Amino acid sequence: MYWAECDELAPEAEGRCHAGEGCPEEVRGGVSGKSRLTATLLVLCLGQFGAHRFYAGKTETALSMLLLAAPSWLTPWYPAGWLFVLTLGVWILIDSSLIISGQMDDGRGELISRW
């Protein structure tokens, strides 16, 4: 989400403002200590297993990706098996776009933006 004016920041915005320097410190989201380069390499090499999400501290969704990877490897010859492959592929594509653009957050809600 993008907020142009911090004055209009709603409480349900999870305490983050992407407007930049005009935001008060208590509104601005933190920057994670995680490396965007490491997350990028993990999503490109081991993305189907959720390695990048484990690295970011998002264990629940990483386990979901891992559980989705098993049927995608075991059932690609069935027509329904391709649904797992397609779902996992779209998820990896979205995650890689978020990581490369610096818009993915870690498990604590801080942006992984430092290379």
PyMOL commands that place a pseudoatom at each C-alpha (Angstrom):
pseudoatom trace, name=CA, resn=MET, resi=1, chain=A, elem=C, hetatm=0, pos=[0.000, 0.000, 0.000]
pseudoatom trace, name=CA, resn=TYR, resi=2, chain=A, elem=C, hetatm=0, pos=[1.195, 3.492, -0.753]
pseudoatom trace, name=CA, resn=TRP, resi=3, chain=A, elem=C, hetatm=0, pos=[0.335, 6.515, 1.338]
pseudoatom trace, name=CA, resn=ALA, resi=4, chain=A, elem=C, hetatm=0, pos=[1.042, 9.959, -0.057]
pseudoatom trace, name=CA, resn=GLU, resi=5, chain=A, elem=C, hetatm=0, pos=[0.066, 11.821, 3.087]
pseudoatom trace, name=CA, resn=CYS, resi=6, chain=A, elem=C, hetatm=0, pos=[0.990, 10.485, 6.522]
pseudoatom trace, name=CA, resn=ASP, resi=7, chain=A, elem=C, hetatm=0, pos=[-1.673, 12.645, 8.136]
pseudoatom trace, name=CA, resn=GLU, resi=8, chain=A, elem=C, hetatm=0, pos=[-4.299, 10.441, 6.503]
pseudoatom trace, name=CA, resn=LEU, resi=9, chain=A, elem=C, hetatm=0, pos=[-2.717, 7.165, 7.610]
pseudoatom trace, name=CA, resn=ALA, resi=10, chain=A, elem=C, hetatm=0, pos=[-5.427, 4.873, 8.910]
pseudoatom trace, name=CA, resn=PRO, resi=11, chain=A, elem=C, hetatm=0, pos=[-4.870, 2.768, 12.041]
pseudoatom trace, name=CA, resn=GLU, resi=12, chain=A, elem=C, hetatm=0, pos=[-5.405, -0.426, 10.041]
pseudoatom trace, name=CA, resn=ALA, resi=13, chain=A, elem=C, hetatm=0, pos=[-2.347, 0.423, 7.898]
pseudoatom trace, name=CA, resn=GLU, resi=14, chain=A, elem=C, hetatm=0, pos=[-0.156, -1.719, 10.180]
pseudoatom trace, name=CA, resn=GLY, resi=15, chain=A, elem=C, hetatm=0, pos=[1.961, 1.275, 11.205]
pseudoatom trace, name=CA, resn=ARG, resi=16, chain=A, elem=C, hetatm=0, pos=[3.754, 1.623, 7.875]
pseudoatom trace, name=CA, resn=CYS, resi=17, chain=A, elem=C, hetatm=0, pos=[4.020, 4.637, 5.641]
pseudoatom trace, name=CA, resn=HIS, resi=18, chain=A, elem=C, hetatm=0, pos=[5.844, 4.523, 2.328]
pseudoatom trace, name=CA, resn=ALA, resi=19, chain=A, elem=C, hetatm=0, pos=[5.699, 8.256, 1.714]
pseudoatom trace, name=CA, resn=GLY, resi=20, chain=A, elem=C, hetatm=0, pos=[9.257, 8.776, 2.880]
pseudoatom trace, name=CA, resn=GLU, resi=21, chain=A, elem=C, hetatm=0, pos=[10.802, 11.604, 4.870]
pseudoatom trace, name=CA, resn=GLY, resi=22, chain=A, elem=C, hetatm=0, pos=[7.543, 13.421, 5.584]
pseudoatom trace, name=CA, resn=CYS, resi=23, chain=A, elem=C, hetatm=0, pos=[6.356, 10.633, 7.863]
pseudoatom trace, name=CA, resn=PRO, resi=24, chain=A, elem=C, hetatm=0, pos=[6.800, 10.803, 11.598]
pseudoatom trace, name=CA, resn=GLU, resi=25, chain=A, elem=C, hetatm=0, pos=[9.155, 8.148, 13.003]
pseudoatom trace, name=CA, resn=GLU, resi=26, chain=A, elem=C, hetatm=0, pos=[6.393, 6.238, 14.801]
pseudoatom trace, name=CA, resn=VAL, resi=27, chain=A, elem=C, hetatm=0, pos=[4.469, 5.860, 11.528]
pseudoatom trace, name=CA, resn=ARG, resi=28, chain=A, elem=C, hetatm=0, pos=[7.373, 4.895, 9.295]
pseudoatom trace, name=CA, resn=GLY, resi=29, chain=A, elem=C, hetatm=0, pos=[7.989, 1.152, 8.935]
pseudoatom trace, name=CA, resn=GLY, resi=30, chain=A, elem=C, hetatm=0, pos=[11.404, -0.209, 9.768]
pseudoatom trace, name=CA, resn=VAL, resi=31, chain=A, elem=C, hetatm=0, pos=[13.949, -1.608, 7.401]
pseudoatom trace, name=CA, resn=SER, resi=32, chain=A, elem=C, hetatm=0, pos=[14.817, -5.237, 7.910]
pseudoatom trace, name=CA, resn=GLY, resi=33, chain=A, elem=C, hetatm=0, pos=[18.337, -6.424, 8.532]
pseudoatom trace, name=CA, resn=LYS, resi=34, chain=A, elem=C, hetatm=0, pos=[17.774, -9.165, 5.947]
pseudoatom trace, name=CA, resn=SER, resi=35, chain=A, elem=C, hetatm=0, pos=[19.598, -8.913, 2.635]
pseudoatom trace, name=CA, resn=ARG, resi=36, chain=A, elem=C, hetatm=0, pos=[17.587, -8.426, -0.532]
pseudoatom trace, name=CA, resn=LEU, resi=37, chain=A, elem=C, hetatm=0, pos=[20.376, -10.094, -2.538]
pseudoatom trace, name=CA, resn=THR, resi=38, chain=A, elem=C, hetatm=0, pos=[20.184, -13.229, -0.406]
pseudoatom trace, name=CA, resn=ALA, resi=39, chain=A, elem=C, hetatm=0, pos=[16.390, -13.291, -0.646]
pseudoatom trace, name=CA, resn=THR, resi=40, chain=A, elem=C, hetatm=0, pos=[16.609, -12.827, -4.434]
pseudoatom trace, name=CA, resn=LEU, resi=41, chain=A, elem=C, hetatm=0, pos=[19.060, -15.691, -4.832]
pseudoatom trace, name=CA, resn=LEU, resi=42, chain=A, elem=C, hetatm=0, pos=[16.932, -17.918, -2.612]
pseudoatom trace, name=CA, resn=VAL, resi=43, chain=A, elem=C, hetatm=0, pos=[13.727, -17.202, -4.522]
pseudoatom trace, name=CA, resn=LEU, resi=44, chain=A, elem=C, hetatm=0, pos=[15.430, -17.815, -7.864]
pseudoatom trace, name=CA, resn=CYS, resi=45, chain=A, elem=C, hetatm=0, pos=[17.208, -21.033, -6.820]
pseudoatom trace, name=CA, resn=LEU, resi=46, chain=A, elem=C, hetatm=0, pos=[15.018, -22.580, -4.131]
pseudoatom trace, name=CA, resn=GLY, resi=47, chain=A, elem=C, hetatm=0, pos=[11.800, -20.601, -4.443]
pseudoatom trace, name=CA, resn=GLN, resi=48, chain=A, elem=C, hetatm=0, pos=[9.602, -23.628, -4.982]
pseudoatom trace, name=CA, resn=PHE, resi=49, chain=A, elem=C, hetatm=0, pos=[10.542, -24.877, -1.524]
pseudoatom trace, name=CA, resn=GLY, resi=50, chain=A, elem=C, hetatm=0, pos=[9.857, -21.528, 0.174]
pseudoatom trace, name=CA, resn=ALA, resi=51, chain=A, elem=C, hetatm=0, pos=[13.490, -20.958, 1.166]
pseudoatom trace, name=CA, resn=HIS, resi=52, chain=A, elem=C, hetatm=0, pos=[13.164, -17.196, 0.703]
pseudoatom trace, name=CA, resn=ARG, resi=53, chain=A, elem=C, hetatm=0, pos=[10.159, -17.113, 3.028]
pseudoatom trace, name=CA, resn=PHE, resi=54, chain=A, elem=C, hetatm=0, pos=[11.998, -19.161, 5.661]
pseudoatom trace, name=CA, resn=TYR, resi=55, chain=A, elem=C, hetatm=0, pos=[14.837, -16.621, 5.367]
pseudoatom trace, name=CA, resn=ALA, resi=56, chain=A, elem=C, hetatm=0, pos=[12.410, -13.716, 5.765]
pseudoatom trace, name=CA, resn=GLY, resi=57, chain=A, elem=C, hetatm=0, pos=[10.874, -15.263, 8.873]
pseudoatom trace, name=CA, resn=LYS, resi=58, chain=A, elem=C, hetatm=0, pos=[7.512, -16.086, 7.304]
pseudoatom trace, name=CA, resn=THR, resi=59, chain=A, elem=C, hetatm=0, pos=[7.441, -19.696, 8.466]
pseudoatom trace, name=CA, resn=GLU, resi=60, chain=A, elem=C, hetatm=0, pos=[3.721, -20.374, 7.961]
pseudoatom trace, name=CA, resn=THR, resi=61, chain=A, elem=C, hetatm=0, pos=[3.673, -19.373, 4.309]
pseudoatom trace, name=CA, resn=ALA, resi=62, chain=A, elem=C, hetatm=0, pos=[7.053, -21.043, 3.729]
pseudoatom trace, name=CA, resn=LEU, resi=63, chain=A, elem=C, hetatm=0, pos=[5.588, -24.317, 4.973]
pseudoatom trace, name=CA, resn=SER, resi=64, chain=A, elem=C, hetatm=0, pos=[2.608, -23.759, 2.674]
pseudoatom trace, name=CA, resn=MET, resi=65, chain=A, elem=C, hetatm=0, pos=[4.949, -23.407, -0.292]
pseudoatom trace, name=CA, resn=LEU, resi=66, chain=A, elem=C, hetatm=0, pos=[6.828, -26.505, 0.779]
pseudoatom trace, name=CA, resn=LEU, resi=67, chain=A, elem=C, hetatm=0, pos=[3.600, -28.492, 1.061]
pseudoatom trace, name=CA, resn=LEU, resi=68, chain=A, elem=C, hetatm=0, pos=[2.521, -27.207, -2.351]
pseudoatom trace, name=CA, resn=ALA, resi=69, chain=A, elem=C, hetatm=0, pos=[5.855, -28.210, -3.898]
pseudoatom trace, name=CA, resn=ALA, resi=70, chain=A, elem=C, hetatm=0, pos=[5.445, -31.897, -2.976]
pseudoatom trace, name=CA, resn=PRO, resi=71, chain=A, elem=C, hetatm=0, pos=[2.316, -32.553, -5.083]
pseudoatom trace, name=CA, resn=SER, resi=72, chain=A, elem=C, hetatm=0, pos=[3.649, -30.372, -7.880]
pseudoatom trace, name=CA, resn=TRP, resi=73, chain=A, elem=C, hetatm=0, pos=[6.666, -32.709, -8.166]
pseudoatom trace, name=CA, resn=LEU, resi=74, chain=A, elem=C, hetatm=0, pos=[4.723, -35.924, -7.605]
pseudoatom trace, name=CA, resn=THR, resi=75, chain=A, elem=C, hetatm=0, pos=[1.739, -35.357, -9.898]
pseudoatom trace, name=CA, resn=PRO, resi=76, chain=A, elem=C, hetatm=0, pos=[2.777, -33.362, -12.973]
pseudoatom trace, name=CA, resn=TRP, resi=77, chain=A, elem=C, hetatm=0, pos=[1.557, -36.083, -15.332]
pseudoatom trace, name=CA, resn=TYR, resi=78, chain=A, elem=C, hetatm=0, pos=[-2.046, -35.734, -14.076]
pseudoatom trace, name=CA, resn=PRO, resi=79, chain=A, elem=C, hetatm=0, pos=[-4.098, -32.836, -15.448]
pseudoatom trace, name=CA, resn=ALA, resi=80, chain=A, elem=C, hetatm=0, pos=[-4.932, -31.731, -11.884]
pseudoatom trace, name=CA, resn=GLY, resi=81, chain=A, elem=C, hetatm=0, pos=[-1.239, -31.904, -10.992]
pseudoatom trace, name=CA, resn=TRP, resi=82, chain=A, elem=C, hetatm=0, pos=[-0.532, -28.977, -13.281]
pseudoatom trace, name=CA, resn=LEU, resi=83, chain=A, elem=C, hetatm=0, pos=[-2.752, -26.848, -11.084]
pseudoatom trace, name=CA, resn=PHE, resi=84, chain=A, elem=C, hetatm=0, pos=[-0.183, -27.239, -8.279]
pseudoatom trace, name=CA, resn=VAL, resi=85, chain=A, elem=C, hetatm=0, pos=[2.669, -26.369, -10.636]
pseudoatom trace, name=CA, resn=LEU, resi=86, chain=A, elem=C, hetatm=0, pos=[0.835, -23.318, -11.978]
pseudoatom trace, name=CA, resn=THR, resi=87, chain=A, elem=C, hetatm=0, pos=[-0.138, -22.066, -8.522]
pseudoatom trace, name=CA, resn=LEU, resi=88, chain=A, elem=C, hetatm=0, pos=[3.388, -22.447, -7.206]
pseudoatom trace, name=CA, resn=GLY, resi=89, chain=A, elem=C, hetatm=0, pos=[4.848, -20.767, -10.305]
pseudoatom trace, name=CA, resn=VAL, resi=90, chain=A, elem=C, hetatm=0, pos=[2.601, -17.723, -9.976]
pseudoatom trace, name=CA, resn=TRP, resi=91, chain=A, elem=C, hetatm=0, pos=[3.409, -17.476, -6.259]
pseudoatom trace, name=CA, resn=ILE, resi=92, chain=A, elem=C, hetatm=0, pos=[7.152, -17.579, -6.978]
pseudoatom trace, name=CA, resn=LEU, resi=93, chain=A, elem=C, hetatm=0, pos=[6.773, -14.964, -9.723]
pseudoatom trace, name=CA, resn=ILE, resi=94, chain=A, elem=C, hetatm=0, pos=[4.924, -12.600, -7.385]
pseudoatom trace, name=CA, resn=ASP, resi=95, chain=A, elem=C, hetatm=0, pos=[7.420, -13.146, -4.552]
pseudoatom trace, name=CA, resn=SER, resi=96, chain=A, elem=C, hetatm=0, pos=[10.407, -12.591, -6.839]
pseudoatom trace, name=CA, resn=SER, resi=97, chain=A, elem=C, hetatm=0, pos=[8.866, -9.343, -8.104]
pseudoatom trace, name=CA, resn=LEU, resi=98, chain=A, elem=C, hetatm=0, pos=[8.269, -8.159, -4.548]
pseudoatom trace, name=CA, resn=ILE, resi=99, chain=A, elem=C, hetatm=0, pos=[11.792, -9.054, -3.429]
pseudoatom trace, name=CA, resn=ILE, resi=100, chain=A, elem=C, hetatm=0, pos=[13.579, -7.500, -6.405]
pseudoatom trace, name=CA, resn=SER, resi=101, chain=A, elem=C, hetatm=0, pos=[11.555, -4.292, -6.098]
pseudoatom trace, name=CA, resn=GLY, resi=102, chain=A, elem=C, hetatm=0, pos=[12.219, -4.104, -2.345]
pseudoatom trace, name=CA, resn=GLN, resi=103, chain=A, elem=C, hetatm=0, pos=[8.546, -4.323, -1.378]
pseudoatom trace, name=CA, resn=MET, resi=104, chain=A, elem=C, hetatm=0, pos=[8.584, -7.626, 0.502]
pseudoatom trace, name=CA, resn=ASP, resi=105, chain=A, elem=C, hetatm=0, pos=[8.479, -7.490, 4.267]
pseudoatom trace, name=CA, resn=ASP, resi=106, chain=A, elem=C, hetatm=0, pos=[9.925, -9.928, 6.743]
pseudoatom trace, name=CA, resn=GLY, resi=107, chain=A, elem=C, hetatm=0, pos=[8.160, -11.778, 9.536]
pseudoatom trace, name=CA, resn=ARG, resi=108, chain=A, elem=C, hetatm=0, pos=[8.191, -8.655, 11.725]
pseudoatom trace, name=CA, resn=GLY, resi=109, chain=A, elem=C, hetatm=0, pos=[6.669, -6.409, 9.060]
pseudoatom trace, name=CA, resn=GLU, resi=110, chain=A, elem=C, hetatm=0, pos=[9.901, -4.602, 8.182]
pseudoatom trace, name=CA, resn=LEU, resi=111, chain=A, elem=C, hetatm=0, pos=[10.771, -4.096, 4.518]
pseudoatom trace, name=CA, resn=ILE, resi=112, chain=A, elem=C, hetatm=0, pos=[13.616, -6.132, 3.040]
pseudoatom trace, name=CA, resn=SER, resi=113, chain=A, elem=C, hetatm=0, pos=[15.085, -3.284, 1.023]
pseudoatom trace, name=CA, resn=ARG, resi=114, chain=A, elem=C, hetatm=0, pos=[18.866, -3.311, 1.587]
pseudoatom trace, name=CA, resn=TRP, resi=115, chain=A, elem=C, hetatm=0, pos=[20.960, -5.094, -1.000]
for i in range(1, 115): cmd.bond("trace and resi %d" % i, "trace and resi %d" % (i + 1))
show_as sticks, trace
zoom trace
